[in-house]
Amino acid sequence: MKKTFVFLFLVMALTLTACGPSAPAYSNTINVKMNEFMYDPGTFAVPAGQEITLNATNEGKVEHELVIIKLGQEVTVPFDADDEDKVFWEHEVGPGESATVTFTAPSEPGEYVLLCGISGHFEAGMAGKLTVVAP
């Protein structure tokens, strides 16, 4: 009995190891709700270099932005004009409004910072993550 258990355990362990980590599921569509001061959801995965549709709804009482920072760039606190050269793409949505826009995802796979570029919002915690995956 003990030998059978050990054998089954080793078979399962080898099977799971052979599978390796799975790539994050990705989509060509991002659906996000914005509010004070968060994105819901806060993480997204998209295919590299593909056209992406952003469906954004601002449920907040103030304007919000979805800003994608270039790969490997760090922004300053406060996020301001000094950081504009670090922006890959951005779009603003007014309070109580919705928007559907398209953009081309970065071509380089990796983890990109998302943030709200409205003064004080990034500092209040309005940030997220965009994972760009090789299709």
Number of C-alpha atoms within 10 A of each C-alpha: 6 6 8 9 10 11 12 11 12 12 12 12 11 11 11 11 10 9 8 8 8 6 9 12 11 17 14 16 15 19 13 19 16 27 19 16 18 20 24 14 13 16 16 21 21 24 22 21 17 17 15 18 17 18 15 24 22 23 18 18 13 15 18 29 21 23 21 24 24 19 17 10 13 11 18 11 10 14 18 13 10 10 16 12 11 17 17 14 15 15 17 17 20 16 16 14 13 16 13 12 10 14 14 14 22 22 13 14 17 15 17 22 20 25 26 28 26 18 12 15 19 20 17 12 14 23 21 21 17 19 20 24 22 15 10
